[in-house]
Amino acid sequence: MFKDRIRRMEDLVNRLTAALRQPAAPPPRQLQTAQDVIDLLQEQVETLRAETQAGAVQKARTLGYLAELSRKAIETGSLAARLEALERGRQSQGHQGNHNHAQPMNGGRNESSSPNRAAGTSGSPNWLD
């Protein structure tokens, strides 16, 4: 009877000692970019992998969830980088004066704005005006 109590007390002391050895909570961080999210998720994955108290199935589910979130963050970051590169390329083309805008077939005039067409006095096609 005393041996059982002593074992339980030793087990409790061991668990409390292990809990005290855990590092302090990390300082708060702001998540402003996809890379910030990826860094946070990586930190959490490593913490979870080092966890000894969690069950294997619980760890596997949580790791799968974190992996999916990481995949989405990586995808989002990649798309944002591609969009930014496209915008930079488009801006640099605008500064070079390389305007390749297609002109309408009627020389840029609105067909209804032609005085002859509006009055209905000309039977000739608009392109002859």
C-alpha positions, 0 to 999 in steps of 0.5 A, spaced: 500 500 500 505 504 501 509 502 495 503 504 491 503 511 494 510 512 493 510 510 486 504 515 484 508 520 488 514 519 484 510 519 477 507 526 479 513 529 481 516 526 474 510 529 470 511 536 474 518 536 473 517 535 465 512 540 465 517 545 468 522 543 463 518 545 457 521 552 454 517 558 456 511 560 451 514 564 445 513 571 444 507 573 440 508 574 432 505 578 427 502 574 421 503 579 415 505 575 409 505 567 407 512 566 409 510 568 416 504 563 416 509 558 414 514 559 419 509 559 424 506 552 422 513 549 421 515 551 428 508 548 431 510 542 427 516 541 430 513 542 437 508 537 435 513 532 433 517 533 439 511 532 444 511 525 447 505 525 451 500 525 445 498 519 442 500 517 435 493 517 432 492 524 435 499 527 432 498 524 425 491 527 424 494 534 427 500 533 423 496 532 417 492 538 418 498 543 419 501 540 413 495 542 409 495 549 412 502 549 410 501 547 403 495 552 402 500 558 405 506 556 400 501 556 394 498 563 396 505 565 397 507 563 390 501 566 387 502 572 390 510 572 388 508 571 381 502 576 381 507 581 383 512 579 378 507 580 373 505 587 375 512 589 375 513 587 368 507 590 366 509 597 369 516 597 366 513 596 359 509 602 361 515 606 362 518 604 356 513 607 352 511 601 348 503 601 347 501 596 343 493 598 344 489 595 338 485 601 334 478 600 333 476 599 325 473 606 325 479 610 326 477 611 334 470 614 332 464 612 335 459 610 329 453 614 332 457 620 333 458 621 326 454 627 324 452 624 317 450 618 321 446 621 326 442 625 321 441 619 317 443 624 311 449 619 308 448 613 305 455 611 304 458 606 309 462 610 316 469 608 313 468 613 307 466 619 312 
